[in-house]
Amino acid sequence: MPRQSASLDSATPGRIAATALALVDEEGPGALSFRTLAARLGIAHATVQRRCTDFAGLLDLCADHLAADLPDIPPGTDWARATEARFRRLYESLTTHPGLLALRGGRPWLGPQLLGRLVEPQMADSIRAGMTPGEAIAAYRRMYLLTLGSATFVDHRDPKSSLAATRSALAALDPEEFPVLTGHLVAILPAVVDHEVFYGALRQLVRAADPAGPDAADPAGPDRQRIEPRADV
């Protein structure tokens, strides 16, 4: 049986994904290609392509690499606490790599790590907590779409640029036609890059969906210890 090449041995999925993410983070989404990635890895671009099949496959590999870092929630954890911890961590991973979000666009996130570490345990927890399968998937989709949307539409790694672009757009408006937008810049601008906009919305969705009822659904309540995602995203 022929021996596999040393370059293919070194081109592990994890190394390819980590290198691709670093390339996108440092040089922007337009810099990623099989050739630029292969140059960083020190191997032939055909070797990288053999691992990923096509560019979409490379992006899927990167997405699943991020999903592998989602938290393991201890069995028996309160539903609201577990749910908030999972989606907070997903959001923090995604906002750390906005270039990947730009490249993926509307492609679904269906890799084995995301399905195994987020979708399956979240659905199982929801059903155990008393939801029907239909209620469980509806609750999951609301939080998933909130997370993707909140992470996609602002580059949280460059908040100054986001603020500057918003300020310029609002400053160009006619105050007589847009009195609210032009008259409340001090209140509007911080919300553009404030992570609490997402965290607050997530808590509201968790509270609304919690099978234990609205009185028990505040993960930050006085009798609950929040499960914080790791800080080293």
Disulfide bonds with the S-S distance in Angstrom:
none
